Amino acid sequence: MARPRQPETMETISVRLPRAMVAEIDAYADRMRQQTPLLLINRADAVRQLLAEALQADGRKGRVKRG
């Protein structure tokens, strides 16, 4: 099953992470799969979700700087 098109263009980035952090991301992805069994969730989806939540939380704290 193909994924629906994203509403905006996505950009690829590369990061190096400690194995322990990757394991935590994978565990988060596993929890997401259990909570939403009809969705196909991979590591990249989990990373996007975690980043979105962190940025949203940071924005609520008033720390978002523009420009």
C-alpha positions, 0 to 999 in steps of 0.5 A: 500500500502506497503512502499518501503524498505529503502536503509539502516537499520533504528534505532529507537530512542525515544524523549520527545517533548513539545506538541507545537513542536509536533503540529508544526511537525503535521502541517508540515506533513499536509502541506507535505500531501497537497503538495504531495497528492499521498504520505502517509506521517506520523509524523515519515516521517515529523520528518525524513524530518525536521531532514534531512533538519536541518542536511543538513543546518548545514553541509552547515554552516561547523558545521558538526563534524566527529568522 
